[in-house]
Amino acid sequence: MTKKKKTEPPSVESIMKECEKEVRKGLRKKKVSKAALDYWTDIYTASIDRQLKAKGDTWSKDRVRVLPVARKLGKVAAALTSKGMVLKWAAEAAAVAVRSDPGCPVDPGTGGYCEA
């Protein structure tokens, strides 16, 4: 009989990495300014941390809904940007736009992982 490996619950950092990959897919070839990246990192790191503490380890269930929203965040930011660089204002506007997406766990509009 083989023993099951006990898996570690996901960390805020590991969830952020997964989300960042999806955001970059949504951005396609557009780059992100340091200010925009810092903005997203600050708000979503805090949001993910709150969500994990409030509900426990639910990332395995919520991932299915959150990752498409992360990709949408990148798409919206890219659409708002006429040049090849997403600036902080576009990152802020995209965060506001996707916050009410039904894919954000908890209740639509309340955030959960998507809370800014």
Secondary structure, 3 states (H helix, E strand, C coil): CCCCCCCCCCCHHHHHHHHHHHHHHHHCCCEECHHHHHHHHHHHHHHHHHHHHHHCCCHHHHHHHHHHHHHHHHHHHHHHCCCCEECHHHHHHHHHHHHCCCCCCCCCCCCHHHCC
